[in-house]
Amino acid sequence: MIVTHAYRFALDPTPGQVGALLRHAGAARVAFNWGLARVKANLSQREAERSYGVPKDELTPPVSWSMYSMRKAWNQAKADVAPWWAECSKEAYATGLDRLATSLRNWQNSKKGKRKGPQMGFPRFRTKARAVPSIRFTTGTIRLEESRRHVTLPVLGTMSLIGSNRMKANTLDTAR
């Protein structure tokens, strides 16, 4: 039996911590945009090859849209794409790539009629002006302090919580 807890906290960061949080959100946006550019380039290449009559088995191999594959490719390219990558938690990049994988999956399912609701367009690049800065921490040293007034996050350290936090846990029990 695996029990997973999910918590959502409202942070009360200091001015210095606000900058660090925005840097992490920007890193997520960079990873999203890098992955999207990679996918678009691959799709364009394959489309151009088809237009020239290249047989299907000789087309450029498709790029995988899975989070795992994109993260693996990111780890190989990050030094060139974002030389400052070590300043942010790996969770920042994972957030961006996970959002991209979800966006691509939703677009594909919408296109095939497998997704309810209005048809979705292909994901667009995120800009600093339009994107809502956010980040998700799913692994690493995440610790709610005993006082329940502070949380410790990877790379960012200890941050105060807003007093109105409700410490509700969503529990997922997956017994097999």
Protein Blocks (a to p, Z undefined) as FASTA:
>chain_A
ZZdddddddddddfklmmmmmmmmmmmmmmmmmmmmmmmmmmmmmmmmmmnopafklgcc
dddfbfklmmmmmmmmmmmmmmmlmmpcfklmmmmmmmmmmmmmmmmmmmnopagcjddd
ddddddfklpccddddfedjddddfklpaccdehklpadddfkbccddddddddZZ
